[in-house]
């Protein structure tokens, strides 16, 4: 879903190059970890379809979230030119947003449900059991 080129909005090219030292697998592993982490929160949706989207078909907010998570996984190599506190804040915000989706507080527009038949079951409503009070 995310490419190295997408990181222009999150990390400067010279920082990417300084951290990975020519080993593109490091960023690829960080991106894969970020996608797997996000998928864990998004089980209500068809993640295979959602994450297979390319170019302009990708969801902009999900793309930002994946980049925030991947940047965090990537910079653990302790790059001194990266503001670690900002990256941690952005990671925490990304996870918070995923948890809001998971709990149903946020419903992303145009995300396919995991099972087509369950589109009307994205929300769960319940109440406490009826109390039986006797005098």
C-alpha positions as CSV (number, residue, x, y, z in Angstrom):
1,X,0.0,0.0,0.0
2,X,2.8,2.5,1.0
3,X,5.9,3.0,-1.2
4,X,9.2,4.6,-0.4
5,X,8.2,7.6,-2.5
6,X,5.2,8.2,-0.2
7,X,7.5,9.0,2.7
8,X,8.4,12.4,1.2
9,X,5.6,13.8,3.5
10,X,7.1,12.2,6.6
11,X,10.9,11.8,6.4
12,X,13.4,13.6,4.2
13,X,15.1,11.5,1.6
14,X,18.5,12.2,3.2
15,X,17.2,10.8,6.5
16,X,15.8,7.7,4.8
17,X,19.2,7.2,3.1
18,X,21.2,7.8,6.3
19,X,19.1,5.4,8.3
20,X,18.8,2.5,5.8
21,X,22.4,3.0,4.4
22,X,21.2,1.6,1.0
23,X,19.4,-1.4,2.5
24,X,15.8,-0.8,1.2
25,X,14.6,-3.9,3.1
26,X,14.8,-1.9,6.3
27,X,12.0,0.5,5.2
28,X,10.1,-2.3,3.5
29,X,10.1,-4.3,6.7
30,X,8.9,-1.2,8.6
31,X,6.1,-0.6,6.1
32,X,5.1,-4.3,6.3
33,X,5.0,-4.1,10.1
34,X,2.9,-0.9,10.0
35,X,0.4,-2.5,7.6
36,X,0.1,-5.6,9.7
37,X,-0.3,-3.5,12.8
38,X,-3.1,-1.5,11.2
39,X,-4.8,-4.6,9.8
40,X,-5.1,-5.9,13.4
41,X,-7.4,-3.0,14.2
42,X,-9.4,-3.1,11.0
43,X,-10.9,-6.6,11.1
44,X,-14.4,-5.2,10.3
45,X,-13.2,-4.3,6.9
46,X,-12.0,-6.2,3.9
47,X,-8.4,-5.4,4.6
48,X,-7.2,-7.3,1.5
49,X,-9.2,-5.0,-0.8
50,X,-8.4,-1.9,1.3
51,X,-4.7,-2.4,1.4
52,X,-4.5,-3.6,-2.3
53,X,-5.7,-0.2,-3.6
54,X,-3.1,1.7,-5.5
55,X,-2.3,5.3,-6.4
56,X,-5.3,7.7,-6.1
57,X,-7.6,4.8,-5.0
58,X,-5.8,4.6,-1.7
59,X,-7.6,6.1,1.3
60,X,-5.7,9.3,2.2
61,X,-6.2,9.0,6.0
62,X,-5.2,5.3,6.1
63,X,-2.1,6.2,4.1
64,X,-1.1,8.8,6.6
65,X,-1.7,6.4,9.5
66,X,0.4,3.7,7.8
67,X,3.2,6.2,7.1
68,X,3.1,7.3,10.8
69,X,3.4,3.8,12.0
70,X,6.0,2.8,9.5
71,X,8.1,5.9,10.3
72,X,8.1,4.9,14.0
73,X,9.2,1.3,13.2
74,X,11.8,2.7,10.8
75,X,13.5,5.3,13.1
76,X,14.1,2.8,15.9
77,X,17.6,2.7,14.4
78,X,18.0,5.9,16.4
79,X,18.6,8.5,13.8
80,X,19.6,11.7,15.6
81,X,18.2,14.0,12.9
82,X,14.6,12.8,13.6
83,X,12.4,14.3,16.2
84,X,11.6,11.2,18.2
85,X,8.9,12.9,20.3
86,X,7.0,14.1,17.2
87,X,7.2,10.6,15.7
88,X,6.0,9.0,19.0
89,X,3.1,11.5,19.1
90,X,2.2,10.8,15.6
91,X,2.3,7.0,16.2
92,X,0.1,7.4,19.3
93,X,-2.4,9.4,17.3
94,X,-2.4,6.8,14.5
95,X,-3.1,4.0,17.0
96,X,-5.8,6.1,18.7
97,X,-7.5,6.6,15.3
98,X,-7.3,2.9,14.6
99,X,-8.9,2.1,18.0
100,X,-11.7,4.6,17.2
101,X,-12.4,2.7,14.0
102,X,-12.2,-0.6,15.9
103,X,-14.7,0.5,18.5
104,X,-17.1,2.1,15.9
105,X,-16.6,5.7,17.0
106,X,-15.1,6.5,13.5
107,X,-16.5,4.9,10.4
108,X,-14.3,5.6,7.4
109,X,-16.1,6.4,4.2
110,X,-15.8,3.9,1.3
111,X,-14.1,1.2,3.2
112,X,-15.5,-2.3,2.3
113,X,-16.8,-4.4,5.1
114,X,-15.1,-7.7,5.8
115,X,-18.1,-9.7,4.6
116,X,-20.5,-8.2,2.1
117,X,-23.5,-9.6,3.9
118,X,-22.5,-8.0,7.2
119,X,-22.5,-4.5,5.9
120,X,-25.5,-3.8,8.1
121,X,-23.8,-5.4,11.1
122,X,-20.9,-2.9,11.5
123,X,-22.5,-1.6,14.6
124,X,-23.5,-3.6,17.6
125,X,-26.3,-2.4,19.9
126,X,-27.1,-4.1,23.2
127,X,-28.5,-3.3,26.6
128,X,-28.3,-4.6,30.1
129,X,-30.4,-7.6,30.9
130,X,-33.8,-7.0,32.3
131,X,-33.8,-6.8,36.1
132,X,-36.4,-8.9,38.0
133,X,-37.4,-7.0,41.1
134,X,-39.8,-8.6,43.5
135,X,-41.4,-7.0,46.5
